[in-house]
Amino acid sequence: MKTTHPLLDTRRVTVMGLGLHGGGLASALFFARRGAAVTVTDLRSEGDLLASIGKLAAHPVRYVLGRHETSDFTAADLVVKNPGVRLDSPYLAAARLAGVRIETDVSIFANLCDNPILAVTGSKGKSTTASAMHWGVRDKYPGARLGGNITVSPLTFLEELAPADPVVLELSSWQLADLAGCPRFKPRVSLITNILPDHLNRYRDMDEYVADKKLIYACQDGTDVSIFNLDDPRTEEFRAEARGRKLFFSSRPLPEDAEGGWLEDEAARLRLDGRLTTILDRPLSLPGEHNRRNLLAAAVALSAWGMAPGSLTERLALFPGIEHRLELVVEKNGIRYYNDSAATIPHAMREAVRALSGLKADGTSSGLVLITGGADKNIDFAPLADVARAPRAIVLLDGSATAKIAALLDSLGVPYRGPFPRLEPAVNEAAAAARPGDAVLFSPGCASFGLFQNEFDRGRQFKEIVLRPGAD
């Protein structure tokens, strides 16, 4: 951490969006502990934010809740915005006009941190890939940390880092947008998992969405490494722009002139600096072909960072996965319940269905009951058509996108149950449809707003329901 920086001397700080993911809370704590006068302003009520407010109780923080006041933005020395706040907010415009500096928790971290950063973005798979990278790199660097969109603000561990500790950051397109014009954000390794339609309720089109993703490598140079998915059509565009050393991962063998890794039967191959190595050649803890690709991407990144491929194979094979991503919650009455609430787009739901259809602990075939549906992000649900006939039963959870799903299933002649207005009756219906040996998969393929605070709250509610004593 830089010991001298103008940000550390900030006296009046307005945190816009306390939120529930940790960034606003971490920012408020960071500056309050340094004696700054901190104002937290959020459109939500005190009741909605009680958990975060409680963690600030030891500090004299001023709260403006249920509204924003322009004067809190124009009279501050620094505004720390939540990434979910649009850059064209009139309150941020007023702050800019008044000459007030605007940052986020991640941009503050980038300005203050001298540690090597390994950054991951993409439409899906970024949380699993970043977490697997952190899992793998800790074998050599026990002090390595993981933060960003994974719901851990990097400000929470900034002052605990030793100089050589690498930091793995998972970054959303919104977080990257807030890093535009920040030359201090220069990852030693950047990785884009894939590009799929997402957040089209916020972006005008895919090009605008992808432009934010590109910011992950915008400040890199020849001393850095940029890693891309060679199966993704956008990769040629990235490849032409990126200035770092370019590595690739793929489900198919790489061209002879490309370095990186690819999947091969039940293993993977890694080609770096002219050396060919077999990796991931043992059973993995995570189910699904998409997770094999995620672990391959992590292996390419860590190998580029200097980790020995042999040790990575052993380490990554034991990676247990993360919460809300094909998470096995419990087996009850011979039925396995999986929480895949982080599947917020139909492509992710499709891969989850593919991963679990036919999956059973003893290797024999089994049935699948899918719970899906939720809020719309202006996305096409055509990917569901690829797997719509795989589940034994489909149970729909109500939401603004569910009508699209129902219409698609109707056009395919695939029956479904619901939609149900709440999660609990949907889970009960799925349990009733399942048989011993089956899996019940909660993979919404949609956003969570409306019924839930966020996808993590949605996943926690699912787990609470299936773990409840006496629940089927």
N, C-alpha and C positions, 0 to 999 in steps of 0.2 A: 504493500500500500504506500502510495506517495504520502509523505509526512507533511508536505506543504502544497497546498492547492487552493485556489480561490473558493472552491466549493466547501472546503472545511471551515472557512471563516464566515459562511452565510449566517446572517442573524435572523432574518424573517423568512420563514418557509411556509408555503401553502401546499398541502398534499391534496391533490384533486382525485378523489376516488380511493377511500380507505380499502374497500373491497374485502374479499374473503380468500383470495389466493395468496396473500402475503406480501406483495410488492408495496402497497400503500402503507401497511403496518410497519414493514421493515424500514421504509423511508422515514416515517414519522419517528420511529425509535432512534434511527441513526442520527438525526439532527437534534432531537430532543435531548439525547445524552450528551451532546456537545454544547448545550445551553442555548440553542436557537429557540426563538419564539415560533412555535409550530401551530398552524391552523389546519385542521382536517375538515374538508368539505366534501359532502357526498349526497347524492339525490335520494339515497335510501334512508330509512328511519333508524333511530337508535336501537330499536328492537331487532332490526335486521342485522345490525352490525355489532351486536352485544359482545360476541366472542372477541372481536378485534379490539373493541374499545376497552374491554377488561384488561388486555395486555398492555395498555397504555396508562393504566390507572396511577402508576408511580410518577407520572410526568405531568406538568401543567399544560396540557394540550387544550387548545380552544377548538370547539366543534361547531360547525355550521351544517346541519343535517336536514334533509328533505328539500334542499334548495342550494343554489350557488349565489354568492354576492360578488358583483364585479369588483368591488373595492378590495376583496381578499386577493384578487389576482393582480391588480394594478399597484397595490401598496407593498407587495412582497419583493424580496430580493431574488427569490427562487420559487418557481412552481414545479412540483413533481407530479406529473400526470400519470394516471393509470393507462396502460397500453390500449385498453378498450375505449378510451375517449378519443373521438375523431380529432384529427389535426385541425379541422376547420371549425372547431368549437368557437363560438363567439367570445367565450371567457378567455380562451387562449389567445384569440386575436387581440383582445383588450390588453392582455399581458405583454404581447409582442410590441404593441403600439407604445406601451409605457416603458419599453426597454428591459423588461423582466426576463431573466434567463429561464428557459423551459427544459426540463430534463425528465428522465424516468429512472427507476431504480437501476435498470441495466445500463443506461448511459452513464449514470453516476459511477457505477462500478467500473465501467470501461475507462473512464477518465482517471480513476484513482488506483487501478490495479496494474501492476507491472508483471504479474504472473502470466505464463503461457496459457492461452485460451484455445480450446478445441470446441468448435461451434457446430451445431447440427440444426438444420431446418428441413422442411418438406411438408407435404400435405398430410401424410400418414406415416407412421413408423418412427417418427423422430424421437418420441419419448422412450420407446424401447431401445432404439439404437443408441441414444445418448446415455441411457442408464446402463446398457451393456458396455459401452466404452468406459464409463466410470467404474463399473464392476471390474473390468479387465485392467485398467491402468492402476488401480489401487494395489495390485500385486507388487508393483515396482515402486509406486509412490503412495504410501499409506495416507498421506495428507491430502491427496487429490479430493476435490469437491465437485458437486453437481448442483446446478441451479438453473434459473430461468423459468421457462414456461412449465416446467415440471412442478410448479407451485412452491419452489424454494427460492426466495430472493437471494441473489448473490451478496447483497449488502449484509445478510445475516452472518456470513462467514468471512467477510473481507479482512477483518483485523486478525483473524486466526490463521491466515495463510503464511506458511514459510516461503521463502523466496523461490524455491524450485517447484513448489506444488502446482501441478496443472489443474486447470478449472475446465470442466465440461459444461457448456451452456446449451440448453435446448431453447431455441428461439422461434417464436411464431412470426408470421408476416407482419403483425401489428408491432411487435417488439422491434423487428428489424426496421420498419418504417421510421420508428423513433430514433434509430441510430444513423439515419441519413445525415451526412455532413459531420460525422464524428470520426476523425482520422485516428483516434486512439483505439477504435474498435478494429483490430487487425489480428484476426485469429491465426495462430500458427498452423492449424488444420481446420478447414471448413468442409462440411459435408451436406449435400442436398439429397434426401432419401428418394423423393419422387415429386411430381407435380400432378395434382388431380384437381378437378373443380371443387372449390370450397370458398366459403365466405362471399358468395356472389350476391348476398343481400347487402354487402358493404362496399364491394368493389364494382366499378362500372363493367369490367370485363376481365377475362383471364389475363390479358396482357398487363393490366394494372396490378393484379394480384402477384404475378410473376416478377414484376419490376421490384416489388418489395423483397421477394425471396432473393433476388440477385445481390442485394446489399450485403449478404453474408460474405461475399468474396470481393466486394468493391474496393477495399483498401489493401488487399493482399498484394504481395509482389513475389519476385522469384525466390525469395527465401522461405515462402510459405507453401502449403499443400492444399489443393482444391480437389475434392472427391465428388464424382457424379455417378448417377445411375445410367449406365449405357443403354438400358432398356427403355428409358424415358425419352420421348420425342424432343423434349426441350433441351436435352443434353448438348446437342450440337451448338445451340445458341450460347449456352453457358461456356462450352469449351472454347468458342471463338473469343469470348470476352475476358475470361479469367486470366490473370497474369501469374498465378502461382504454378507450381509443379502440378500437373494434372494426372490424377489416378481415377480408376473406374471400378465399378462392381457390376455384375450382370448375372442373370440366370443361365446365360450361354457363354461358351468360350470367347474370350476377348480377342480382337484382332491382334496380329503379331506385333503391331507397332504401339499397342496400348499396354500400360502397366496397371496392375490392380489385382482383382480376384473375381472368380466365377464359380458357380455351383456345378458340381459334377457328380451325378449319381447320389450316393449317400455321404458325400464329402464336398470339399471345395478346394480350389487351387489358387495359389497366390503367386504372382509373378512381380517381383520387385528387383531392380538393379540387375536384371539378367538372370536371377535365380528363381527356380520354380519349386514351390513347396506345397505339400498337401496339408490342409488344415480342416478343422471341423469334421474329422473323420471318426466321430463317435456319437452315440445317441445324445440328443439335446433335450434339455428339460422343457423347452417351449414347443408347443405343437404348431404345425402349420408351415407351409412353404414360404409364406410371407415373413415369418419369423426367422427362417433360415437365411433369407436375404438380409434381414435386419442385422443378424449376427455376422454375416459376411461383411456388410458395410462397416460394422464396428471393428472387425478384424483388420480390414484394409486401413482404416484410420489409425488404429493402434500400432500396426506394423510400420506405417509411415512415421509415426511418432517415435519409433525405435524399440518397440516391444518385440521380443523374440516370438516368432510364429508358433513354435512348439509349446511354449508356456501359455499362449493365448488359446490354443485348442482346448487344453485342459480346463482353463479358467472359464471360457465362454460356454463350454458344455454344461457347466454347473450353474450358469446364470438362471435365476429362478423366475425372471419376468417381473412385472410391476403391477401395482394395483390398478384395477379397471381395464386392463388389457388382457383378454382371454384368461382372466384370473379364476382358477378353480376355487370356489368358495367352500363347498361342502358336498359330500355324498350322503344322501338321505333316502332311505327306502330303495336303495339300488339305483337312484337317479343322481347324476352329477349336475351341479348348478354352476354355470360359468358367468362371471360378470365381465362384460365387454362394453361397459358404458362409455368408454373413451372412443368408441366407434361412432363418430359424429357425421360421417359421410357414407353414402351407400357402398362405395368401393371397399371401405374397411369392414362393413358388415358382410359383404360378399366373401372376403378372405376369411373371416371368422367362421362362416358357414362351411366353407371349403375345408378349413382346418379340422373341424369337429365332425363333419359328416362321415360316418363310418368309423369314428375313433372310439376305441374301447380299451381298457387297461390290459386285457389279455390278448389284444390284437385282432379279435373277431369284430364283425360289423355290429353297429348299433344304430339306434334311431336318434333323431334330433328334433327338439321342439324349439322353435325360434320365437322370441318376444322382440318385436321391433316397432318403430314408429316414434314420432315426436314432432319437434318444431322444424319449420322449413327454413332453408338458407338459399332458396331459389336454385336448387340443384336438381338435375335429372336423375330419376331413380331407375334408369335402365339397367344398371349393374345387378339389380335384384333379379332381373329376368334370368340371368345366368344360373342362379341357384334356387329359384323359387320352388322347384319341385323336389329339392333335396330334403327339406324337413318333413317329418311325419305330420307336423301341424304348425301353423303360423298363428300367433296371437298378436293382435295389434293394440298398441298403446295410443291413446288419443293425442292429437296435436295437429298443428297447421299443415304438416306434411303428410299426415296419415291418409288423407283423401287421395293423394297422388299414389301412395302405395296400394291402397285398396283398388283404385282404378286399374293399375297395372296388373294386379293379381286377377281381377275380373276379366281383363282382356286375355289372360293366359289360361283361364278356366281353373285357377288354383284356389281352393277354398281357404277361408281364414276365419278366425274367431275374434269377436269384438267389432269395433274398437272399444276399449275399456277406458273410462275417464280417469282412473287412478291406477297406480302400479300394483297395489296389493291384489285386487281381483284379477289382474292380468297374470300375475305370478301363480295365483291359485288355479286359474284356468289352464296354464301351461303344465302345472303339476298334475292336474287331472288327466291331461292328454298324454302324458309321458308314461312309459312302461319301465320296469326294472331293466337296467342296462342302457337306458337312454341318457342323453344329455339335454338339459334345458339351458339354452343360450340366450342371455339378455344382451342383444347387440342392436341398439336403436337405429343406427345409420342416419341419425338426425341430430339436430341441436337439442339442448335441454331446456331452453327458456320456456316459461309458461308454468309447468308443473314443478320445476326444480330450480335451485339457485344456480347450478352449473352441472356439468357432466359428472363431477366428483361427488357432489351431493346425490345425484341420481344413482350412481353406483353404490354409494353407502346405504341408501334406502333399500336398494335391491338386496344387499347383503343382510341388512337387518331383518328383512322379511323372511328370507330363506333360512336364516340362523335362529329364528324365533322358536322357542320350545313349543312343540305341538304342531308347528306349521308343516304342511305337506311338502 
